Amino acid sequence: MTPMNPRWVGGAAAFATAALLALAPPAWSGTKCALRYSLAGWSAIYSTASGTGTVTCGNGKSASVSLKAKGGGLTAGKSKIVNGKGTFSEIDDINELFGSYAAVEVHAGVVGSSAAQVLTKGTVSLAFSGTGKGVDLGLTFGEFDLEKSATKRIRVSSAE
């Protein structure tokens, strides 16, 4: 048996490594997304809130979303957040953002209300804050749902 030429083995290994690197997505391939939202709700031991928003990603993708929060804890009040902003951890696909997040919230306000949270759903996290109006104070544990809004279809009929 003839021994393999070391240059040929080294060249084949370099080619295989280059091919794998070309096919593998780079570690920095994720994109950042932001959330702008409004949210209104109330709490009296049980807490509930709902709202709407828009997710915009660095790769040009965006989606209108509906927000729902529910939970319980030591909480009481009513508030409306009108200019909320949030930032997601890096993701590969906008669809990774939708679903239920685990939530712990501390909120407080008299006339002016503010909220800040960090939520997690698997490897995706969302940090958001906002200000608005209300009277509220509390600590809640619960769930925060972020879903794509149903798109309204406009039916156009032709005149006969």
N, C-alpha and C positions, 0 to 999 in steps of 0.2 A: 504494500500500500504506500502511495506517495503522500508525504505530509503536505497539508494545505499551505499555500503561500500566506504568510502573516499579513502582507499588504492587502491581499484579497479579502481575508476575514475581517480586517480592520475597516476596509472600504465598505463591505456589506453591512457591518454593524453601524457605521456612520450613516449609510443610506437608510437603513431601517429606522434608526432614531430620528432622522430628519423627516421621514414619512409619517411617523407617529406624531411628532410635534406639529406637523402641518395639518393633520386631521383633528387633533385635540383642540378644543376651544381654549383660548388663553384664560388665565386665572382672573384677569381684569375684564372679562367679557360682560359682566353684570351691568345692569343699568340702575340708576337711581330714579325714584318716583316721588312725587309730592302730592299732597292732598290739601285741597281748600274745601271748607265745609261750613254749614250752619247746622245747629243741633238744639232742640228744645225738649225739656222734660221736667219731671217732678220726682220727688222722693219723700217717703214717710215710712221708714224701715225698708220697704221695697222701693226700688229705683227703676225708672224707665225713661228713655229718651229716644227720639228719632229725628232724622234730618236727611239732608241731601248734600252732595258734594261733587267734585270733579278730581279725578286722578290724572296727573300728567307726568309722563316719563321722558327721560333724556333721549330715548331712542325714537321719539315722535309719537308713540302710542298714547292714547288717552281714553278715558271712559267716564261717563256720568254714573254716579253711585248713590245708593241709598244706605243710610246708617241706622242701626238700631242698637241700643244699649239696654241691658237689663241686669239687675242684680239686687243685692241687699246688704245691709250693714247698719251702722250707726249714722243715719242720714235723715235730713228733713229739708224741704224747700222746693223751690221752683226756679228754673233758670232758662235762659235762651242765649246760646253762643252764636254770634252772627258773623264773626270774622276769624274762624278757626283755620289753623295751618298745621300740616303734619308732614313728616318725612319718613319714608320707608327705608329699611335696609336694602342693600343691592339685591336685585332679582334677575332672573334670566327671561321671564315671560310675565306680562302683566296679569295673566290669569292666576299666578301664584298669590296675588294680593287678596283675592276674594275668599270669603269664608268667615269662620268664627275665631275670634281672638280671646285669650284669657285676659281679664281686666281687673286692675286694682286702681281705684281712683280716690284722690283727695280733692275735695272742692270746697270753696268758701266764697261768700259774697253777700254784701248788703248794698242794694241798688246796683252797683257794678259787680258782675260775677266773673269769675275766671276758673279755668280748669286746665289741668295738665295731666297727661297719662303716658305711660309706655306700655304697649300691648305686645303680646307675642302669639304667634301661630306657627308652630314648628320652627323653621329657620328664619322666618320672616318676622321682623319687628316693625312697629309703628310708634313713633314718638310724636305726640301732638299737643297743642295748647290752643287756647282761644279765650277771648273776652266777650262780654255781653252784658245782659241785664238779668237781675234776679235777686232772690234772697235764698241762700242755701248754705248748708254747712254739713259736712259729713265725710265718712270713709265707707266706700262700698267695694264689694267683691262681686264679680259677675262675668258677663260675656258681652262682647262687642262684635256685631255682625256688619260686614262690609260686603255689599252685593252690587252687581251691575244693575243699573236701573233698566226697567223694561223700556225698550224703544217704542215710541208711539209711531204707528204706521198711518200715514195719511192716504186715504183712498181718493184717487182722482178718477172721476167718471167722465167719459166723453159725451158731449151733447150730441144727440141724434138729430 
